Amino acid sequence: YYRIWLAVAGSKEVRRLSAPARYPYYDAPKSLPKYIRYQATVMPVNVNGEGPVSEPSEVVHFHPRELNRSQDKEAPMPRNKRWVTK
């Protein structure tokens, strides 16, 4: 399994998680606040003991607005408002 430390960027707050090693991904629990910037550090653990701790990741922010920006590389076209009068 893996030990995961999610450090809140710019703070001393750290959240600790454990993830199984069976899958190439891990969904964070729903109790984890989404609109906070995190840095992840991972350490593998097996029957032989603990492995080396990884370097902290780049800052990750789980906000829908930022997730949409990463998917859309180009800036969206500006919208024109049309007013209909009778």
N, C-alpha and C positions, 0 to 999 in steps of 0.2 A: 504494500500500500504506500501511499504518499502522504507526507505531512505538508500541509500548505499553510503559510502565514500570509494573511492579507493585511498589510500595513496601510493605514489611512495616510495619504500623502500630506506632509506638513504637520503631522501629529505623532504622538507616541502610542496611539491606540492600535492594537494588533488583534485580529480575529484569527483563531486557529481552527483549521478544518482537517479532516482526514478523508482521503479519496482512495477507492479501490484501484488496483493496477490492471484490472481486466479490460478496461475500455480506454481508447485514445483521448477521451474527453471527460470532463466532470462538470455537471450542472451545479452551480452554487445553490444552496438552500434558499427557499423563498423568504426566510427570516433575515437574510442579509440585506441591509439597506442598499438600494440601487443608485441613488443619486449622489454618490460619494466617490471620490477618486481614490483608487487603490493601487498598491504595488504588491506583486506576488513573489514569494520566495518558496521554493519547493525542495523537499528532502525525501529521497527514496528510502524505504525501510523494508528489509526482508529478513529471512531467518538468520542471516549472518550478522545482522545489526544495521546500524544507520549508515547511509551513504553520505557523500558530500552535499553540502547545501548549495543551491544554485545562487547566481547573482540575482539581485532584485530586478524584476521586469520593468519595462517602461510603464508610466502611469496609465491606468485603464479607468475609464469612466463609463459606467453603465447608464447612460442617459439616451432616450430614444432619438433626440435631436442629433447627438454625436454619432450614434450608430447609423443613422441615415446618411450623414455626411461621408462616412467611410465607404458606403456602398455607392453613392453617387459622386464620382470624381469631378464631374463638371458642375458648374453653378447652374441652378435651375433658371429657366427663362422667367422674367418678371411677368406678373399677371396684369392684364388690362381690365379695369373695372368698367362694366357697361351698365348704364342705368337706363331702365326702360320706363318711359312715362307715357301716360295715355292722354 
